[in-house]
Amino acid sequence: MRYIRMLFFAALFCGCGSADQPTLKIIDVHLHGDTAPEKQMNNLIANGVATIAVSTSWPQQQTYQSTDQLSVLHGLFVPCPDGKVPYSLQQCFEDGKEWPDVSWVEQQIKEKKIDFIGEVLAQYHGISSSDTLMYPYYALAEKYELPVGIHTGSAGPDHGCPNFKEEKGNPLLLKKALAKFPKLKIWLMHGGGPFVKECIEMMKTYPTLYADISVLNNPNIIPAKDFASIMKGFIDAGLEDRLMFGSDNADIKTCIAAVEQLEFLSAKQKGKIFFTNAKIFFKQ
């Protein structure tokens, strides 16, 4: 009997049990376009990713469509500094504009072509997330109950946005917008890093705020020891129900392993971060 039980739990852990046996599923809430989308998506599927929230140039966005194995949520970059996507420097919209026409955006929402507003690139444009230039898009998000993903914190080199201001990525700057749009569903991308304390403060103050841990879980950028300390801070603050997994196009296996290696997280907590929290947030 003991041997049989061992076999059962081994099958449960590896996902190789019966057809109705639960298996690890992941929602990646922070993904961007790739030069080889099909290869990118197949790699995600192979590593347990079931849903992605992707934002890229509008033409490339259309190449990402849901399959039987992978559900795709489509975002909207806004604004696009100098009309281009940071880093890849693709033209963001066909008309070359930085700010998409609001009536056009609403039409795309009605046609189910936009599932969330994001990545909000206000910081790359040199303005804060509460700048009034963002208000028409926040109004649409609130009207149609769409999530909004806002870049916070720092940025890597060679992003091609000369007006980028790191100080504009402080999560505390969102207070003005939240006062204007209290029903907005917002997640703070990158967990505010390096403004992590401010991110935690905002999430404790505003119970509807979520955060993704992309970049933080990339050991090539944030040392594993620092990532562990950051995650311990979020957990100790009681925020385990509002943290979501994201890769930001980093190696998916590495990002998953970074979370799996956090020994202070229970299996249930890891499940929340990998899947459950995002499922609730995006109503999947």
Rosetta blueprint (number, residue, H / E / L):
1 M L
2 R H
3 Y H
4 I H
5 R H
6 M H
7 L H
8 F H
9 F H
10 A H
11 A H
12 L H
13 F H
14 C H
15 G L
16 C L
17 G L
18 S L
19 A L
20 D L
21 Q L
22 P L
23 T L
24 L L
25 K L
26 I E
27 I E
28 D E
29 V E
30 H E
31 L E
32 H E
33 G L
34 D L
35 T L
36 A L
37 P H
38 E H
39 K H
40 Q H
41 M H
42 N H
43 N H
44 L H
45 I H
46 A H
47 N L
48 G L
49 V E
50 A E
51 T E
52 I E
53 A E
54 V E
55 S E
56 T L
57 S L
58 W H
59 P H
60 Q H
61 Q H
62 Q L
63 T L
64 Y L
65 Q L
66 S L
67 T L
68 D L
69 Q L
70 L L
71 S E
72 V E
73 L E
74 H E
75 G L
76 L E
77 F L
78 V E
79 P L
80 C L
81 P H
82 D H
83 G H
84 K E
85 V L
86 P L
87 Y L
88 S L
89 L L
90 Q L
91 Q E
92 C L
93 F L
94 E L
95 D L
96 G L
97 K L
98 E L
99 W L
100 P L
101 D L
102 V H
103 S H
104 W H
105 V H
106 E H
107 Q H
108 Q H
109 I H
110 K H
111 E L
112 K L
113 K L
114 I L
115 D L
116 F L
117 I E
118 G E
119 E E
120 V E
121 L L
122 A H
123 Q H
124 Y H
125 H H
126 G L
127 I L
128 S L
129 S L
130 S L
131 D L
132 T H
133 L H
134 M H
135 Y H
136 P H
137 Y H
138 Y H
139 A H
140 L H
141 A H
142 E H
143 K H
144 Y L
145 E L
146 L L
147 P E
148 V E
149 G E
150 I E
151 H E
152 T L
153 G L
154 S L
155 A L
156 G L
157 P L
158 D L
159 H L
160 G L
161 C L
162 P L
163 N L
164 F L
165 K L
166 E H
167 E H
168 K H
169 G H
170 N L
171 P H
172 L H
173 L H
174 L H
175 K H
176 K H
177 A H
178 L H
179 A H
180 K H
181 F L
182 P L
183 K L
184 L L
185 K E
186 I E
187 W E
188 L E
189 M E
190 H H
191 G H
192 G H
193 G L
194 P L
195 F L
196 V H
197 K H
198 E H
199 C H
200 I H
201 E H
202 M H
203 M H
204 K H
205 T H
206 Y L
207 P L
208 T L
209 L L
210 Y E
211 A E
212 D E
213 I L
214 S L
215 V L
216 L L
217 N L
218 N L
219 P L
220 N L
221 I L
222 I L
223 P L
224 A H
225 K H
226 D H
227 F H
228 A H
229 S H
230 I H
231 M H
232 K H
233 G H
234 F H
235 I H
236 D H
237 A L
238 G L
239 L L
240 E H
241 D H
242 R H
243 L E
244 M E
245 F L
246 G L
247 S L
248 D L
249 N L
250 A L
251 D L
252 I H
253 K H
254 T H
255 C H
256 I H
257 A H
258 A H
259 V H
260 E H
261 Q L
262 L L
263 E L
264 F L
265 L L
266 S L
267 A H
268 K H
269 Q H
270 K H
271 G H
272 K H
273 I H
274 F H
275 F H
276 T H
277 N H
278 A H
279 K H
280 I H
281 F H
282 F L
283 K L
284 Q L
